[in-house]
Amino acid sequence: MNEKDNSRKNQHSNNTDGKRRYYKKKSAVTVPTVQSEESSRTRKPKEVRRTPVRIIPLGGLHEIGKNMTVFECSNDMFILDCGLAFPDSDMPGVDIVIPDFTYIERNRDKLRGIVLTHGHEDHIGGLAYLLKKVNVPIYGTKLTLGLVDGKLKEHGLSGKVDLIVVEPKKTVKMGCMAVEFIKVNHSIPDAVGMAIHTPAGIIVHTGDFKVDYTPIDGNIIDLARFGELGSRGVLALMADSTNAERPGYTHTERNVGESFDKLFKSAEGKRIIIATFSSNIHRVQQIINCAERFGRKIAVFGRSMINVINTAIELGYLNAPSGIIIDIETMNSYPSEKIVLITTGSQGEPMSALTRMAMNDHKKVSITPFDFIIISATPIPGNEKYVTRVVNQLMKSGAEVVYEAMYEVHVSGHACQEELKLMLALTKPKFFIPVHGEYKHLRKHAELAYQMGIPEDNVILAGIGNVIESDGNKMSVVSQVPAGRVLVDGLGVGDVGSIVLRDRKHLAQDGLIIVVIGIERSSNEIVAGPDIVSRGFVYVRESEELIVEAKHILTDTLNRCSYAELKEWNTLKGKMRDALSDYIYQKTKRSPMILPIIMET
């Protein structure tokens, strides 16, 4: 071995010794090194901030109906549904209630379109009013847009708005966001949920849904797609809460068809009248099927029912054999036992066809003991007394009446607790926002989410107008936008506010008293009156003493007024109002609206 090789060998030996010394030193600090590695493994990964997405409910929370949600990201915005609600008993004279569109109007430049989940009034009924303020494309399934077009015709907007048909499993772009349509089951065909793909993550909105494995049209909810999205990672789930208080599963619509078969048999020799929701096309299809089997003809009553059935037949969603649906005018040419009437009024609405029949106020139909009536719907909360009143009146006319409590003549279109849990299990959302329901429904749905392992801090019980923001890591309510309700009364939109409603309630509860006096302007003397006119307060002929005394009190009040007070009419009106109000309340414990009128002569 030469000198060079020896040198390499020594060098290798020195290196080896050095390594040994190094490993020896390392072994002395083995435990601290291992602890450091453990802490690095348990340390939370660095959060990556993404472009925030904002969710802004403008309706459908803490209430039934008026469903509307805005999704906003960067300079892009779109609307999911735009529905209406029906007025409460404390809204006399109001026809419908729609969302407040103030925020939409302020941000119209960002608006990319409107997507619709299905064709029920509480999801599409406010569209025509919004489209009079902003004109953007509307995306929905074929039947949904067919029903929308009918509404636009009523408002003179048909042909002025782009209606774009989107099939389930298809996606539409909304600026930096994309909306995927997913098939769901509901009480109307062509219902869809939505997967909203945003820079911050995927947001799943179920729309109104239930899980029906044997639907009438054969199209089952796409549970597989919800599961795929859950595997990819869902940032937030927004799910229908309407039936969150009901345990178990919602029954299939086919159960109603079986009940109809039994009822048609028991109604032999009688005319059948069935009241249901006009938009429940699957229910109408089963009525048609039964009528065909039992050799009956069908007549349709109610404007909304006629419009929906015509649209569904035209678009191929309703299969009616030729000649089975007859014109109302020719109905009397058939034996009554061969007739089925399909009508609106399942909620006891005062002006509906069934209610007018019950009150013997219908031009075409009079209820007799030879009528067999089926109310195929559940009363919406608050409508129970109206439905009960109609049932009582129908029975007083001798008719046999069947409603939900007696037979399974109605099943819900909304998911019960076990189906809601299934949706949570499939999507595995990081955050959860219950939607579509009163506060008690949202609260119960939130409790189901807790049971499914979602942390309480990750469940957001929002209200309308809340701005819910997420960057993919956190989600919270960050601000508030203008939101509320706009009342529609006839052709007036928004001109009936809280003051007008207060006056209407006041008039309804205690009536009106009008006080009229005449003043001669040049001499400033009272030359006529006071005269009293009463409406809705007391029957004047039976309360002459009260009215005479009221006139005396008003005369004394006017006599005590100074020359300056007689010139100041507002002050004069106030004095008359106060004096009469005190007297009336003392004598009757009522507070009618008092309206002084001063006429110049």
Sequence and secondary structure as in RCSB ss.txt:
>XXXX:A:sequence
MNEKDNSRKNQHSNNTDGKRRYYKKKSAVTVPTVQSEESSRTRKPKEVRRTPVRIIPLGGLHEIGKNMTVFECSN
DMFILDCGLAFPDSDMPGVDIVIPDFTYIERNRDKLRGIVLTHGHEDHIGGLAYLLKKVNVPIYGTKLTLGLVDG
KLKEHGLSGKVDLIVVEPKKTVKMGCMAVEFIKVNHSIPDAVGMAIHTPAGIIVHTGDFKVDYTPIDGNIIDLAR
FGELGSRGVLALMADSTNAERPGYTHTERNVGESFDKLFKSAEGKRIIIATFSSNIHRVQQIINCAERFGRKIAV
FGRSMINVINTAIELGYLNAPSGIIIDIETMNSYPSEKIVLITTGSQGEPMSALTRMAMNDHKKVSITPFDFIII
SATPIPGNEKYVTRVVNQLMKSGAEVVYEAMYEVHVSGHACQEELKLMLALTKPKFFIPVHGEYKHLRKHAELAY
QMGIPEDNVILAGIGNVIESDGNKMSVVSQVPAGRVLVDGLGVGDVGSIVLRDRKHLAQDGLIIVVIGIERSSNE
IVAGPDIVSRGFVYVRESEELIVEAKHILTDTLNRCSYAELKEWNTLKGKMRDALSDYIYQKTKRSPMILPIIME
T
>XXXX:A:secstr
  HHHHHHHHHHHHHHHHHHHHHHHHHHTHHHHHHHHHHHHHS         EEEEEEESBSBSS  EEEEEETT
EEEEE    B   TTSTT  EEEE  HHHHHTGGGEEEEE S   HHHHTTHHHHHTT    EEE HHHHHHHHH
HHHHTT TTSS EEE  TT EEEETTEEEEEEE B SSTT EEEEEEETTEEEEE  S B  SS TTS    HHH
HHHHHHH EEEEEEE TTTTS S    THHHHHHHHHHHHHTTTSEEEEE  TT HHHHHHHHHHHHHTT EEEE
 SHHHHHHHHHHHHHTSS   TTSB  GGGGGGS GGGEEEEES TT  TTSHHHHHHTT  SS    TTEEEEE
 S   TT HHHHHHHHHHHHHTT EEE TTTS     SS  HHHHHHHHHHH EEEEEEESB HHHHHHHHHHHH
HTT  GGGB    TTEEEEE SS EEEEEE    EEEEETTEES   HHHHHHHHHHHHH EEEEEEEEETTTTE
EEEEEEEEEESS  GGG HHHHHHHHHHHHHHHHT  HHHHH HHHHHHHHHHHHHHHHHHHHS   EEEEEEEE
 
